[in-house]
Amino acid sequence: MNRREFLKTATTGVVAATVISPWLGGCAPSVTRSQSGRLKLSFQPCDLKLKHPFTVAVNTRTHTPDVQVQLEYDGIIGYGEASMPPYLGENQESVCKFLGSLDLSQFTDPFRMDEILEYVDSVAPNNRAAKASVDLALHDVVGKLLGAPWYKIWGLSPEKTPDTSFTIGIDTPEVVRQKVEETTPYNIIKVKVGVAGDKETIEIIRSMTDKPLCVDANQGWKDKEQALEMIHWLNERNTLFVEQPLPKEMIDETAWLRERSPLPIIADEFLQRLPDIKRAEGVYDGINIKLMKSTGMREAYQMVTLAKALDMKLMIGCMTETSCAVTAAAQLAPLMHWADLDGNLLIEDDPFEGMQIVKGKVTLPDRPGLGVIPIKG
């Protein structure tokens, strides 16, 4: 069964049990069955093929492992997703093992979201993307039961969403030029740096466009003095901020850099979940929240509340994901200073219709729950 067939079960009920797939050690389409009026979980591993090889300072990949999730309650289907880039430390087998260990049939009221998600979080440590997939699907179910998208449930104004950046990975000059051409519909460009040719990449982009840049070093710079010199150079080239300039372990050096930097310093790899925000205070100017790290929308919203109280800048980001997870993240976009929600634009064969980018701006669907629709085909 492929992922599109799996998604079609939204109109026919929960996916039927299938033969166990040996290539993932028993991770095949699986379903937790229970009587009506209880939560039923099903999941399906798949690979998200990227349109271009995606290179950051620490690795290159051509696809991202993924697990698609459905949660059913009385005939209503909620969609979720676990996307697993290498640095998260999860894989399809671990996600399927975690999801298969859950007993959601014990819950008869999906509105008890805290109780349900606290149970999911308690089953095993870490497994953040796996937990996020359940969180997203539960939010989708509850939003559909309420008949409203989550930005409305939270009382947010959809017109306050920021523009999204569009990402250019580390690549050859020829490919960088090609990718700059692809940024035409977008107002902000995100550039991956952290290698010897950083200045050459920026100069190529600047020879083609003067659009604002967001720069992400992905821990690639190792020396605080050189990082500061690079940030001053970037500040003269219409750069908005620098994300994760130094390795996450270099806390004192990052605090030193922040005190001297003309640009905001944003935490990414340093930051995973809610407790990390207090650790980031005074070290970073802001945080990049990603649902696959925060365990989903519930904790991401809590992170927003705490970060705002600490007067930190806010960014909503994503992995390479389908429109399911990207649209879930976009529900928080009206609260953000910046958005980097292009993960669905980087993959082939997106199985969902969801949020759209209109004239560079994050545009939310006025549909209940996450607001995503499976694409039949």
NORVENTA-V709070 format. One line per field, one symbol per residue. psi: psi as a letter, one per 20 degrees, with the letter a starting at -180 (. if undefined). burial: # if it has 16 or more other ideal C-beta (glycine too) atoms within 10 Angstrom, else .. A space follows every 10 residues. Layout:
psi=???
burial=???
This chain:
psi=prhghghiih ijaqpqqrpp phikkjnrpq poqrrqjrpp pqqoqrpopq hqpopahirq qirpqqppqq pqolippqqr qopmqhihjr rhghghgghi iqniiipioi imgggghhgg hihqrclghg hhhggghghg gghhhikqqh hhhikqohij qrqqqpporp aqhghggghh hijgiqippp ppajrhkghg gghgghihqj qqqppoiljh piphghgggh hgghhjklpg rppmhrqhim ghhhgggghi piqqpppehh pfaghighhh pihqhrqopp hihijahghg hhhggghhhj lqqppparao rrifhhhghh hihiiqhqqm mjhhiiqqlp jqpcqqooki ppopqmqqch kqppoq.
burial=..#..##.## ...##..... ...#..#### ##.#...### ######.#.# ...####... ...####### ###..##### #####..#.# #########. .#.#..#..# ..#..##.## #.....#### ########## #####..### ###..#.#.. ########## #....#..## ..#..##### #####..#.. ##.##..... ########## #..#..##.# #..#....## ########.# #.##.###.. #.######## ####.##..# ..######## ########## #.##..#... .######### ########## ######.### #######..# ##.##.#..# #####.#### ####...
